[in-house]
């Protein structure tokens, strides 16, 4: 028996089945209600954290040390920061360098950094002294904090030379909080120590200034002497001083926090090779040198900054080989930081 179809209308269109019309209307209504209830998904856009700054003031603070006051180009408030924060500066040459903020966190009009000229360094400090003059426009990223200050009842601060830069805001914060604190500030001579004039505004009985020419080279035991057993110890300065303090610090006697201005020596390295695929070179990395140092011997313009594995500037693509991921910012095996990463065995092939 043939099923009878509904007759067409005057325009030749067949009549719609009322049941399916009702079903379609119901589901269309449900979808519209769901669309109204579903929260809108915001468009994901990359955040540009680059700051455009202008050098407002350059001031000599000590032998081979200048401070720079950096304000927002065109005025305006700068992002907040806390003691221990630093800026990543992009110097006119393209070098990227990190400098601790040493001003007043409450001052949103400008940041302050201080830089000691190192004649045997990588050229960044010399460029700051030579090229950054009042009115120079420079880009930066941050502020970022790899050396956070944690409020405690008792603090011992140990600063060596230019290591006073992250320590100075911490000392002020501890003083403002009413904490029990002491500062031991060391250097070659008084003339080499920046910000001594600002420290005079703090209680002198809490500050000990030691210089090599007057007091002799300090030992770690002397620097830690008098620290309360539950004190938070903050240390920044030359790598040998930090290493000595770390070795002398008794675990459980408070907490030790430190920041280096130079990379730690390679202590447990094994020799390996790096193949630079684009450059067509294969280099031997000895046990006591980093891959970055060896690569810079032949490619001096390779990008780097902190040389300690946290800034990410020297990250390169790993094409072949197995690397040990020594930095917290090395989350996977597709890339590595040549300042700290090494081969587990044999050779690493890099996109350089």
Secondary structure as UniProt FT lines:
FT   TURN            10..11
FT   HELIX           18..37
FT   STRAND          50..62
FT   TURN            63..64
FT   STRAND          65..72
FT   TURN            73..74
FT   TURN            83..84
FT   STRAND          85..90
FT   TURN            92..93
FT   STRAND          96..100
FT   TURN            105..106
FT   STRAND          110..116
FT   TURN            119..120
FT   HELIX           124..131
FT   TURN            134..135
FT   STRAND          137..145
FT   STRAND          154..160
FT   HELIX           161..163
FT   HELIX           164..176
FT   TURN            177..178
FT   STRAND          180..187
FT   HELIX           190..192
FT   TURN            194..195
FT   HELIX           196..199
FT   TURN            200..201
FT   HELIX           204..206
FT   STRAND          207..211
FT   HELIX           212..215
FT   HELIX           220..224
FT   TURN            225..226
FT   TURN            229..230
FT   STRAND          232..237
FT   HELIX           239..248
FT   TURN            251..252
FT   STRAND          255..260
FT   STRAND          272..276
FT   TURN            277..280
FT   STRAND          281..285
FT   TURN            287..288
FT   HELIX           291..298
FT   TURN            300..301
FT   TURN            313..314
FT   STRAND          315..320
FT   STRAND          323..324
FT   TURN            328..329
FT   STRAND          335..337
FT   TURN            338..340
FT   STRAND          342..343
FT   STRAND          347..350
//
